[in-house]
Amino acid sequence: MDNIQLKGERFSNTSGEASFGSASIRRAGVTGRTHYITDLSASSTDATATIVLFSSSTNFWQDRLGGTGSVYNKIFSSPIRIPIGSAVSVDVRYGSSGSAYCNISGYFT
């Protein structure tokens, strides 16, 4: 844990269970503040599902969930820094059937 993380305000958001192609979380940007993403988790009933961390049109990170019903957890050894004042989003994207959820955690300064 670095000194910035000790001074930042923690947050954690979880999507409700979603169906029909996407589970999403969006944290609004705040003028003069920066989001740092420390970890993500997700699950989907679709074997082809992917999780994507992005801001506007920039993808910062993505990965495949790994199979039907599996729980996916990712802890970033160095937090992903989102540009100052920018919103941050995470999506679990999958086919037209099934369901998914996702969680994003981190801090902002």
NORZI-V274616 format. One record per residue. RES is the residue in one small letter. PSI is psi as a letter, one per 40 degrees, with the letter a starting at -180 (NA if undefined). BURIAL is I if it has 16 or more other ideal C-beta (glycine too) atoms within 10 Angstrom, else O. D_FIRST is the distance of its C-alpha to the first C-alpha in whole Angstrom. Layout:
# NORZI-V274616
res:RES psi:PSI burial:BURIAL d_first:D_FIRST
res:RES psi:PSI burial:BURIAL d_first:D_FIRST
This chain:
# NORZI-V274616
res:m psi:h burial:O d_first:0
res:d psi:i burial:O d_first:4
res:n psi:d burial:O d_first:7
res:i psi:d burial:O d_first:8
res:q psi:d burial:O d_first:6
res:l psi:d burial:O d_first:7
res:k psi:e burial:O d_first:11
res:g psi:i burial:I d_first:11
res:e psi:h burial:O d_first:14
res:r psi:i burial:O d_first:13
res:f psi:i burial:O d_first:15
res:s psi:h burial:O d_first:17
res:n psi:h burial:O d_first:20
res:t psi:h burial:O d_first:23
res:s psi:i burial:I d_first:26
res:g psi:i burial:O d_first:29
res:e psi:h burial:O d_first:31
res:a psi:i burial:I d_first:33
res:s psi:i burial:O d_first:36
res:f psi:f burial:O d_first:38
res:g psi:e burial:I d_first:35
res:s psi:h burial:O d_first:32
res:a psi:h burial:I d_first:29
res:s psi:i burial:O d_first:27
res:i psi:h burial:I d_first:25
res:r psi:h burial:O d_first:25
res:r psi:h burial:I d_first:22
res:a psi:i burial:O d_first:24
res:g psi:i burial:I d_first:23
res:v psi:h burial:O d_first:23
res:t psi:h burial:O d_first:25
res:g psi:e burial:O d_first:23
res:r psi:i burial:O d_first:19
res:t psi:h burial:I d_first:17
res:h psi:h burial:I d_first:15
res:y psi:h burial:I d_first:12
res:i psi:h burial:I d_first:13
res:t psi:d burial:I d_first:10
res:d psi:i burial:O d_first:13
res:l psi:i burial:I d_first:17
res:s psi:i burial:I d_first:19
res:a psi:i burial:I d_first:23
res:s psi:i burial:I d_first:27
res:s psi:i burial:I d_first:30
res:t psi:e burial:I d_first:34
res:d psi:h burial:I d_first:34
res:a psi:e burial:O d_first:34
res:t psi:e burial:O d_first:33
res:a psi:i burial:I d_first:31
res:t psi:i burial:I d_first:28
res:i psi:h burial:I d_first:25
res:v psi:h burial:I d_first:24
res:l psi:h burial:I d_first:21
res:f psi:i burial:I d_first:23
res:s psi:h burial:I d_first:24
res:s psi:b burial:O d_first:27
res:s psi:e burial:O d_first:29
res:t psi:h burial:O d_first:26
res:n psi:h burial:O d_first:24
res:f psi:d burial:I d_first:21
res:w psi:i burial:O d_first:21
res:q psi:i burial:O d_first:23
res:d psi:i burial:O d_first:24
res:r psi:i burial:O d_first:27
res:l psi:d burial:I d_first:26
res:g psi:e burial:O d_first:28
res:g psi:i burial:O d_first:31
res:t psi:h burial:O d_first:33
res:g psi:e burial:O d_first:31
res:s psi:i burial:O d_first:28
res:v psi:h burial:O d_first:25
res:y psi:h burial:I d_first:22
res:n psi:h burial:O d_first:18
res:k psi:h burial:O d_first:16
res:i psi:h burial:O d_first:12
res:f psi:h burial:O d_first:11
res:s psi:d burial:O d_first:9
res:s psi:h burial:O d_first:9
res:p psi:i burial:I d_first:10
res:i psi:h burial:I d_first:13
res:r psi:h burial:O d_first:14
res:i psi:h burial:I d_first:18
res:p psi:i burial:O d_first:20
res:i psi:h burial:O d_first:21
res:g psi:e burial:O d_first:23
res:s psi:i burial:I d_first:23
res:a psi:i burial:O d_first:23
res:v psi:i burial:I d_first:21
res:s psi:i burial:O d_first:23
res:v psi:h burial:I d_first:23
res:d psi:i burial:I d_first:26
res:v psi:h burial:I d_first:27
res:r psi:h burial:I d_first:30
res:y psi:i burial:I d_first:33
res:g psi:a burial:O d_first:37
res:s psi:e burial:O d_first:39
res:s psi:i burial:O d_first:39
res:g psi:a burial:I d_first:37
res:s psi:i burial:I d_first:34
res:a psi:i burial:I d_first:30
res:y psi:i burial:I d_first:27
res:c psi:i burial:I d_first:23
res:n psi:i burial:I d_first:20
res:i psi:h burial:I d_first:17
res:s psi:i burial:O d_first:14
res:g psi:a burial:I d_first:12
res:y psi:i burial:I d_first:12
res:f psi:i burial:I d_first:14
res:t psi:NA burial:O d_first:15
